[in-house]
Amino acid sequence: SLGYVHEGALGASVTHGEFNRMVSRQHWAGVVLGESEQFTLRAGRMNLPYGLRIMEHTMWARSATLTDINAAQQHGVAFAYVEEAWRAEVMGIIGNLQLSPPELRERGYSAYVERAFGQSLALGASSLITFTERDLASGAPMFRHAHGLFARYAPVKPVVLMAEGDFLLRSPKDASLEPGAT
């Protein structure tokens, strides 16, 4: 995807400048694998595989976990599996390469697994751990954890009830664990 923005969207900027920038929130290449095409391997800038995947990108769970589909895309390699009742994806995160300087980029993984029980119920679990050399909020090296459970239930069409609960943890890199620290 390629677009234009008059202001804002710095994390998605392809061109530089104070105003009038080209942006790309997603760009990736992939290949479908397997006899029944149940596997997909992709590389590029993508949404993180985590939690409920919904268009409401400002939902608190998406904002708190930094996994919204509006601005939280990361570069990396993702491997997905989809068959009748199961969906799963794991992504090795190398960071937002459109973000500078490089020490601001998060590296780590994000993953989810989901099981459908018939046409009306799906349950899943997600996990994400990243590390950045310089956290924007604290300015220090930081680990970020998000782990949770989610569910979707459709009692009647078109009603869908969704729930997600997440455990969030931000922990500074402990300098006392580095070699030579006293």
C-alpha positions in Angstrom: 0.0 0.0 0.0 1.2 3.5 -0.8 -0.5 6.7 0.2 -0.1 10.4 0.8 -0.5 12.3 4.0 -0.3 16.1 4.6 0.9 15.8 8.2 1.4 13.1 10.8 2.0 9.3 10.2 5.8 9.6 10.8 6.2 5.9 11.5 4.8 5.1 8.1 6.7 7.7 6.1 8.6 6.6 3.0 9.7 10.2 2.1 11.0 12.8 4.6 9.9 16.4 5.1 7.7 18.3 7.5 4.6 18.1 5.3 3.3 16.2 2.3 4.8 12.8 2.7 4.3 9.4 0.9 3.5 6.7 3.4 3.3 2.9 3.3 1.7 1.1 6.2 2.0 -2.4 4.6 4.3 -3.8 2.0 5.3 -7.4 1.9 5.9 -10.4 -0.4 4.8 -13.9 0.3 4.4 -17.4 -0.9 1.7 -20.0 -0.2 3.0 -23.4 0.7 1.6 -26.9 1.4 -0.4 -29.4 -0.5 -3.7 -27.7 0.5 -2.1 -24.3 0.7 -2.4 -24.1 4.5 0.9 -22.3 5.1 2.0 -18.8 4.1 5.4 -17.3 4.4 5.7 -13.5 4.2 8.4 -10.9 4.6 8.0 -7.1 4.7 6.1 -4.6 6.8 2.9 -6.1 8.2 0.4 -6.0 11.0 1.5 -7.8 14.1 -0.2 -11.2 14.6 -1.7 -10.5 18.0 -5.2 -10.6 19.6 -8.5 -9.7 17.9 -8.0 -8.5 14.3 -10.6 -5.9 13.9 -11.0 -2.6 12.0 -11.5 -0.7 15.3 -7.8 0.2 15.5 -8.3 2.6 18.4 -9.7 -0.1 20.7 -8.0 0.1 24.1 -6.5 -3.5 23.7 -4.9 -2.5 20.4 -3.6 0.8 21.7 -2.2 -0.7 25.0 -0.5 -3.6 23.3 0.8 -1.4 20.4 -0.7 -3.9 17.9 -3.3 -1.7 16.1 -3.7 -2.0 12.3 -3.4 1.7 11.7 0.1 2.6 12.8 1.8 -0.3 14.6 3.1 -2.3 11.7 6.6 -3.7 11.9 9.0 -5.2 9.4 9.8 -8.9 9.8 9.2 -12.4 8.6 5.9 -14.2 9.4 4.8 -17.8 9.0 1.1 -18.5 9.1 -1.0 -21.8 9.3 -4.7 -21.9 8.4 -6.9 -25.0 8.2 -10.6 -25.6 8.9 -10.6 -25.1 12.7 -7.2 -23.6 13.4 -5.3 -20.4 12.6 -1.9 -19.5 13.9 0.9 -17.1 12.9 4.3 -16.2 14.3 6.4 -13.2 13.3 10.0 -12.5 13.9 10.1 -8.7 14.3 13.1 -6.7 13.0 11.5 -3.3 13.7 10.0 -0.5 11.7 12.7 0.2 9.2 11.0 3.4 8.3 11.8 4.7 11.8 15.0 6.4 12.5 17.4 6.2 14.4 17.7 2.4 14.4 18.0 2.2 18.2 14.3 3.2 18.4 13.2 0.0 16.5 11.7 -2.9 18.4 13.0 -6.4 17.8 11.4 -9.6 19.0 8.4 -11.8 18.2 4.6 -11.7 18.0 2.3 -14.7 17.7 -1.2 -16.0 18.1 -3.1 -19.3 17.8 -6.9 -19.5 17.5 -9.3 -22.5 17.5 -12.8 -22.3 16.0 -15.6 -24.4 17.7 -18.2 -24.5 15.0 -19.5 -21.4 13.2 -20.2 -19.3 16.3 -17.3 -19.5 18.7 -13.5 -19.0 18.5 -10.9 -18.9 21.3 -7.3 -17.9 21.1 -4.1 -16.9 22.8 -1.5 -14.3 21.9 2.1 -13.5 22.9 4.5 -10.7 22.1 8.0 -9.8 23.4 10.1 -7.0 22.0 13.2 -5.1 22.9 14.3 -1.6 22.0 17.7 0.0 22.7 15.9 3.4 23.3 12.3 3.5 24.4 10.5 6.6 23.3 8.9 7.2 26.7 11.8 6.5 29.0 14.8 7.0 26.7 16.3 3.7 28.2 16.6 0.2 26.8 13.3 -1.6 27.3 11.6 -5.0 27.0 7.9 -5.0 26.2 5.7 -8.0 27.0 2.0 -8.6 26.0 0.4 -12.0 26.6 -3.4 -12.6 26.4 -6.5 -14.6 25.6 -9.3 -13.6 23.2 -12.7 -14.9 22.2 -15.3 -14.2 19.5 -18.9 -15.5 19.9 -21.8 -15.0 17.4 -25.1 -15.9 19.1 -27.0 -14.8 16.0 -26.0 -13.2 12.7 -24.9 -10.3 12.5 -24.2 -10.0 16.2 -20.6 -10.8 17.4 -19.4 -10.5 20.9 -15.7 -10.1 21.3 -13.5 -10.1 24.4 -9.7 -9.8 24.9 -7.7 -9.8 28.1 -4.0 -9.0 28.1 -1.1 -9.0 30.6 1.2 -6.1 29.9 4.7 -5.6 31.2 7.4 -3.1 30.4 10.8 -3.8 32.0 14.0 -1.9 31.6 17.1 -3.8 30.6 18.9 -4.7 33.8 22.5 -3.3 33.5 23.6 -5.4 36.4 23.2 -8.6 34.3 25.7 -7.4 31.7 29.2 -8.8 31.7 31.6 -6.6 33.6 28.9 -4.8 35.5 29.5 -4.2 39.2 
